[in-house]
Amino acid sequence: MSEKTCFTLDHSELPKQWYNVAADMPNPAQPPLHPGTGQPVGPDDLAPLFPMDLILQEVSQERWIDIPPEVLDIYSMWRPTPLYRARRLEKALGTPAKIYYKYEGGSPAGSHKPNTAVPQAYYNKKAGIKKIATETGAGQWGSALSFAAQMFGLEALVYMVKVSYYQKPYRRSMMQCWGGKVLASPSDTTQIGKKILAQNPDSPGSLGIAISEAVEVAASNSDTNYSLGSVLSHVLLHQSVIGLEAEKQMKLAGDYPDVVIGCCGGGSNFAGISNAFVKNKIAGKDTRIVAVEPASCPTLTKGIYSYDFGDTGQMTPLLAAHTLGHDFVPPSIHAGGLRYHSVASQTSQLMLDGIIEAAAYPQVECFEAAVTFCRAEGIIPAPESSHAIRQAIVEAMKAKEEGKERTILFNLSGHGHFDMTAYDHYFAGDLVDDHMDEAGVEKALAAIAQLPKPAGYTGKPTRV
């Protein structure tokens, strides 16, 4: 009889409540500010973009928030998701470490993103909204929102970062299968898009630019709201189902992680796996929690903690977070979902308080880790997920060097079935390693020097 590798929960064990880390944080995240007044934003400021249910979740301090039955009904199409013990990877590495991964690739969109897309579509439908406008990087979020919008009879308009629009054509096809309309960003359909194209006709786009386009459309049409796939507190709240399930599954395995790992762009993926364990760490559990970034867009590891716009067009409230500057356009790496200039305010505050830590790796190292994982475990990871795998292997090899056992848990947030062009480049040996554009960051940070400063601001980049 082989040793157990898969730990599953019964349908009845699907979480019925989301966990809100704001209730337990030692220090609250700094509030978003109105860019015109410098005062904290209120519900009326957000009402043109979001339904009131989401606005209330954004500012909530309640520890547990009930998941609506209509959302649970759709969650149950693929949740609870499995937790695996990566025994074959452990053997391939020759490590005494025990490696577990939570696999989110079984959702209809192939990633963790529907965990928040479904409730966002539900609350917009409840509020009488007809259309949702959004942005997407690699296409995981756009796919998830198109799926969720279809489930509730809404239209979805997706501005897809141009470099990913052409790198990942089948993500576009997925969105269109679910009725989503997809435009390459920057586009000529918005004022901010036209402005960017006038400055740089060959702009590869960025999440910051795509956000601006989607916000402009939502703010200009009363029947349209905006939807964000990461960064905001209500998004991190919805993703908590990942870690809540993993917590139960680790008990089934008779184990508990010494280190919890998630890749980190805006923060939803990372918070999804980690916040349940952040709760336990705050309560006294000894666990390291690691956010892993691309070396070309390392907000937590090399950004400054400051107020900044969430988008290039300066249409959003000012958010207190580690940032590289809203004008920064990262290199065209294949992990498009991690190409964001800033990170969630909650995640930044946890970093400031020393509750989490961060690491950054270039993409060739991450693809190498993804292939090592794939050849042992059989699953082809998304490029974003490969960053978490890279850190898991680093931790496992460190355990080997030290001759110590270590229990590692990471979030395998999606499969890479629509990212095979990136793997083609890796196997051909022409995948370009990525480095942070130092001059671009310096210029982008200079552009935010006059913005308000949050408590904890030093004006210096974080050093890890």
C-alpha positions in Angstrom: 0.0 0.0 0.0 1.6 3.3 -1.1 1.8 6.2 1.3 -1.1 8.8 1.1 -0.4 11.7 -1.2 -3.8 13.4 -1.6 -5.8 14.9 1.2 -9.4 15.9 0.4 -12.3 17.4 2.3 -15.9 16.3 2.0 -18.3 18.7 0.3 -19.8 19.4 3.6 -16.5 20.9 4.8 -16.4 23.7 2.2 -15.9 26.8 4.3 -19.2 28.7 5.0 -17.4 31.9 6.0 -14.5 33.9 4.7 -11.7 34.9 7.2 -10.9 38.6 7.5 -7.2 39.0 8.6 -7.9 42.7 9.4 -9.6 41.5 12.6 -6.3 40.1 13.9 -3.6 42.3 12.5 -1.4 43.9 15.2 -1.5 47.2 13.3 -4.2 48.0 10.8 -3.4 48.7 7.2 -3.3 52.5 6.5 -6.6 53.7 5.0 -6.9 54.6 1.3 -7.0 58.4 0.7 -8.9 60.5 -1.7 -6.3 61.9 -4.2 -8.1 65.3 -4.2 -8.6 65.9 -0.5 -6.0 63.7 1.1 -8.7 62.4 3.5 -9.7 58.7 3.9 -12.1 57.6 1.3 -15.7 56.8 2.3 -18.4 54.6 0.8 -19.7 57.5 -1.4 -16.3 57.8 -3.0 -16.3 54.1 -4.0 -20.0 53.8 -4.9 -19.4 54.7 -8.6 -17.2 51.6 -8.9 -18.3 48.9 -6.5 -21.6 47.6 -5.1 -22.2 48.5 -1.4 -21.8 44.9 -0.2 -18.2 44.9 -1.4 -17.5 48.3 -0.1 -18.6 47.2 3.4 -16.4 44.1 3.1 -13.5 46.3 2.1 -13.6 48.2 5.4 -14.9 45.5 7.7 -13.2 44.5 10.9 -15.3 41.4 11.4 -13.3 38.2 11.7 -15.7 36.0 9.9 -18.1 37.0 7.1 -20.8 34.6 5.8 -20.5 33.3 2.2 -23.8 33.7 0.4 -25.6 30.4 -0.5 -25.6 31.5 -4.2 -21.8 31.8 -4.1 -21.4 28.5 -2.2 -23.4 26.8 -4.9 -21.0 27.8 -7.6 -17.9 27.2 -5.4 -19.1 23.6 -5.0 -18.5 23.0 -8.7 -14.8 22.6 -7.8 -14.3 23.2 -4.1 -12.9 22.0 -1.7 -9.7 21.7 -3.7 -7.1 19.0 -3.0 -4.0 19.2 -0.9 -1.1 17.0 -2.1 2.0 15.7 -0.5 4.8 16.0 -3.1 6.5 12.7 -2.3 8.0 12.3 -5.8 9.5 15.8 -5.7 10.9 15.1 -2.2 12.5 12.0 -3.6 13.9 13.8 -6.7 15.5 16.4 -4.5 16.7 13.9 -1.9 15.5 16.2 0.9 14.3 15.3 4.4 11.7 18.1 4.0 8.0 17.3 3.6 6.5 19.3 0.8 2.7 19.9 0.4 0.9 21.9 -2.2 -2.7 23.2 -2.4 -3.8 22.8 -6.0 -6.2 25.5 -7.3 -5.9 24.5 -11.0 -9.1 22.5 -11.0 -11.5 25.5 -11.2 -13.2 26.2 -14.5 -10.7 29.0 -15.2 -7.8 26.8 -14.1 -6.6 29.0 -11.3 -7.5 30.5 -7.8 -9.1 33.6 -9.3 -12.8 32.4 -9.4 -12.7 32.4 -5.6 -13.2 36.2 -5.7 -14.7 36.5 -9.2 -17.8 34.6 -8.2 -18.7 36.7 -5.2 -17.9 39.9 -7.0 -20.2 39.0 -9.9 -22.9 37.9 -7.4 -22.8 41.2 -5.4 -22.9 43.2 -8.7 -25.9 41.2 -9.9 -27.6 41.8 -6.6 -27.0 45.5 -7.0 -28.7 45.6 -10.4 -25.4 46.1 -12.4 -25.5 44.9 -16.0 -21.8 45.0 -17.0 -18.4 44.6 -15.2 -15.2 46.1 -16.6 -11.8 44.8 -15.4 -8.2 44.3 -16.3 -6.1 41.1 -16.6 -2.5 40.3 -17.0 -1.8 36.8 -18.0 -5.5 36.2 -18.4 -6.3 34.2 -15.3 -8.4 36.9 -13.8 -10.1 37.9 -17.0 -11.0 34.2 -17.6 -12.3 33.9 -14.0 -14.5 37.1 -14.2 -15.8 36.1 -17.6 -16.9 32.7 -16.2 -18.4 34.3 -13.1 -20.2 37.0 -15.1 -21.7 34.3 -17.3 -22.9 32.4 -14.2 -24.9 35.5 -13.1 -26.0 36.8 -16.5 -23.7 39.8 -16.7 -21.5 41.2 -19.4 -17.8 41.2 -18.9 -15.4 43.7 -20.6 -11.7 42.8 -20.1 -8.7 45.0 -20.8 -5.9 42.5 -21.2 -2.2 43.7 -20.9 -1.0 43.8 -24.5 2.1 41.7 -24.2 0.0 38.9 -22.6 -2.8 39.4 -25.2 -0.4 38.2 -27.8 1.6 35.8 -25.7 -1.4 33.9 -24.5 -4.1 33.8 -27.2 -6.0 30.9 -25.7 -6.7 32.8 -22.6 -8.5 35.2 -24.9 -10.4 32.3 -26.3 -11.4 31.2 -22.8 -12.9 34.6 -22.0 -14.8 34.6 -25.3 -16.2 31.1 -24.6 -17.8 32.6 -21.5 -19.0 35.7 -23.4 -16.3 38.1 -22.3 -15.2 40.9 -24.6 -11.4 41.2 -24.6 -9.4 44.3 -25.7 -5.6 44.6 -25.8 -4.4 47.4 -23.4 -3.5 50.1 -24.0 -6.4 50.4 -26.4 -7.9 53.3 -28.4 -11.2 52.9 -26.7 -10.4 55.1 -23.6 -8.8 58.4 -23.1 -6.0 57.0 -20.9 -5.3 54.3 -23.5 -5.1 56.9 -26.3 -2.7 59.0 -24.2 -0.4 56.1 -23.5 -0.4 55.1 -27.2 0.4 58.6 -28.2 3.4 58.6 -25.9 4.5 55.1 -26.8 2.8 53.3 -29.7 4.7 50.1 -28.9 3.8 50.1 -25.2 3.6 46.5 -24.0 1.0 47.6 -21.5 0.9 47.0 -17.7 -1.7 46.1 -15.1 -1.6 49.7 -14.0 -2.6 50.9 -17.5 -5.3 48.2 -17.9 -6.8 49.2 -14.5 -7.0 52.8 -15.6 -8.9 51.8 -18.8 -11.4 49.6 -16.9 -11.9 52.2 -14.2 -12.5 54.9 -16.8 -15.2 52.8 -18.5 -16.9 52.0 -15.2 -16.8 55.6 -13.9 -18.4 56.8 -17.2 -21.3 54.3 -17.4 -24.0 54.0 -14.7 -24.8 50.4 -15.6 -21.2 49.3 -15.3 -19.0 48.6 -12.3 -15.3 47.9 -11.9 -14.0 44.6 -10.6 -10.4 44.0 -9.3 -8.8 40.6 -9.1 -6.2 41.4 -6.4 -4.9 44.1 -4.1 -8.1 45.2 -2.3 -9.1 43.8 1.1 -12.3 42.3 -0.1 -10.4 40.3 -2.7 -8.0 38.9 -0.1 -11.0 38.1 2.1 -12.6 35.9 -0.6 -9.4 34.1 -1.3 -9.2 33.0 2.3 -11.0 29.8 1.4 -7.7 28.4 0.1 -5.9 28.6 3.4 -8.9 27.7 5.5 -9.2 24.4 3.6 -5.5 23.9 3.7 -5.5 24.3 7.5 -8.0 21.4 7.8 -6.1 19.3 5.3 -2.8 19.7 7.1 -4.6 18.3 10.2 -5.7 15.3 8.0 -2.1 14.8 7.1 -1.1 15.0 10.8 1.2 17.8 10.0 1.7 21.6 10.2 3.8 23.8 8.0 7.1 25.3 9.2 7.0 27.6 6.1 4.0 28.7 4.0 4.8 30.1 0.5 2.8 31.9 -2.2 3.7 33.8 -5.3 2.9 37.5 -5.0 1.9 40.2 -7.5 -1.0 42.2 -6.1 -1.3 39.8 -3.2 -4.5 37.7 -3.7 -2.7 34.4 -4.4 -0.3 34.9 -1.5 -3.0 36.0 1.0 -5.3 33.2 -0.1 -2.9 30.5 1.1 -1.3 32.4 3.9 -3.8 34.4 5.9 -5.3 31.5 7.8 -1.7 30.7 8.9 -1.0 34.4 9.6 -3.9 34.1 12.0 -2.2 31.3 13.8 1.2 33.0 13.7 -0.2 36.1 15.3 -1.7 33.8 18.0 1.8 32.4 18.7 2.4 29.6 16.1 6.0 29.5 14.9 5.7 29.6 11.1 7.6 31.5 8.4 5.4 33.0 5.7 7.1 33.9 2.4 5.8 36.0 -0.5 7.7 35.3 -3.7 8.0 38.0 -6.4 9.6 38.2 -9.9 13.0 39.8 -9.8 11.9 42.3 -12.5 8.9 43.6 -10.4 10.0 43.2 -6.7 7.7 45.5 -4.8 8.1 44.0 -1.4 11.8 43.3 -1.7 12.9 46.5 -3.4 10.0 48.9 -3.5 9.4 51.8 -1.0 6.4 51.9 1.4 4.4 54.9 0.3 1.0 56.1 -0.7 0.6 55.6 -4.5 -2.1 55.3 -7.1 -3.2 51.8 -7.9 -3.2 52.6 -11.6 -1.1 54.5 -14.2 -3.9 57.0 -15.1 -4.2 58.1 -11.4 -7.9 57.4 -11.3 -7.9 55.2 -8.1 -7.6 56.2 -4.5 -4.1 56.5 -3.0 -3.1 53.2 -1.4 -0.5 52.7 1.3 1.8 49.9 0.1 5.2 48.8 -1.1 5.4 50.2 -4.6 7.8 50.8 -7.5 5.7 53.7 -8.7 2.5 53.8 -10.7 4.3 54.8 -13.9 6.6 51.8 -13.8 6.2 49.3 -16.6 7.8 46.0 -15.8 9.7 43.9 -18.4 7.5 41.5 -20.5 8.0 38.4 -18.4 5.6 35.4 -18.9 4.3 35.6 -15.3 1.9 38.4 -16.4 -0.2 38.1 -13.3 2.8 39.3 -11.2 3.6 42.4 -13.3 2.0 44.9 -10.9 3.8 47.9 -9.6 2.4 47.7 -6.0 0.9 45.2 -3.6 -2.0 44.9 -1.2 -2.0 47.3 1.7 -2.8 44.4 4.1 0.2 42.4 2.8 2.5 45.5 3.0 1.5 46.1 6.6 2.2 42.5 7.5 5.6 42.9 5.9 6.3 46.0 7.9 5.3 44.2 11.1 7.7 41.3 10.4 4.9 38.8 10.2 5.7 37.8 6.6 8.9 37.9 4.6 9.6 38.1 0.9 12.0 36.7 -1.8 12.4 37.4 -5.5 13.7 35.3 -8.4 14.3 35.8 -12.2 12.1 33.9 -14.5 14.6 31.3 -15.9 15.2 30.0 -12.4 11.4 29.8 -11.8 10.8 27.9 -15.1 13.6 25.5 -14.1 11.8 24.9 -10.8 8.5 24.4 -12.6 10.0 21.8 -14.9 11.6 20.0 -12.0 8.2 19.9 -10.3 6.3 18.9 -13.4 8.6 15.9 -14.1 8.2 14.7 -10.5 4.5 15.5 -9.8 3.0 15.6 -13.3 1.3 19.0 -13.1 2.4 21.7 -15.5 2.4 24.9 -13.4 1.4 28.4 -14.4 4.4 30.8 -14.7 3.1 32.7 -11.7 3.0 29.5 -9.5 6.5 28.6 -10.5 7.8 31.4 -8.2 6.3 29.6 -5.2 7.8 26.3 -6.4 11.2 27.9 -6.7 11.0 29.0 -3.1 9.8 25.6 -2.0 12.8 23.9 -3.6 15.1 26.5 -2.0 13.6 25.6 1.4 13.8 21.9 0.7 17.5 22.0 -0.4 18.3 24.1 2.7 16.8 21.4 4.8 18.9 18.9 3.0 22.1 20.9 3.6 21.2 21.2 7.3 20.1 17.6 7.6 16.9 18.7 9.2 13.3 17.9 8.6 11.1 20.8 7.5 7.4 20.9 6.5 6.7 23.2 3.5 3.3 24.3 2.2 2.9 26.3 -1.0 0.0 27.3 -3.2 0.0 25.9 -6.7 -2.4 28.5 -7.8 -3.0 27.4 -11.4 -2.0 25.1 -14.3 0.1 26.3 -17.2 -1.9 24.6 -20.1 -2.3 28.0 -21.8 1.3 29.1 -21.1 3.1 26.6 -23.3 4.6 29.3 -25.5 6.6 30.3 -22.4 7.7 26.7 -21.9 8.7 26.5 -25.6 11.0 29.5 -25.1 12.5 27.9 -22.0 13.2 24.6 -23.8 14.6 26.4 -26.8 17.0 28.2 -24.5 15.9 31.7 -25.6 13.9 32.6 -22.5 15.3 36.0 -21.4 16.2 36.4 -17.8 14.6 39.4 -16.3 16.1 42.2 -14.2 14.5 45.2 -12.6 14.6 48.4 -14.7 16.5 50.5 -12.1 16.2 53.7 -14.1 12.5 53.1 -14.7 11.9 52.5 -11.0 13.9 55.6 -10.1 11.9 57.7 -12.5 8.6 56.3 -11.3 9.4 56.8 -7.7 10.4 60.4 -8.3 6.9 60.9 -9.8 5.2 60.0 -6.4 7.6 62.0 -4.2 4.9 64.6 -3.6 2.1 62.2 -2.6 1.1 61.9 1.1 3.3 59.7 3.3 1.9 56.9 5.5 3.1 56.0 8.9 6.2 53.8 8.4 7.5 55.8 5.4 11.3 56.0 5.2 11.8 57.1 1.6 14.2 54.2 1.1 13.7 50.9 -0.7 13.1 47.8 1.4 16.1 45.5 1.7 15.7 41.8 2.2 
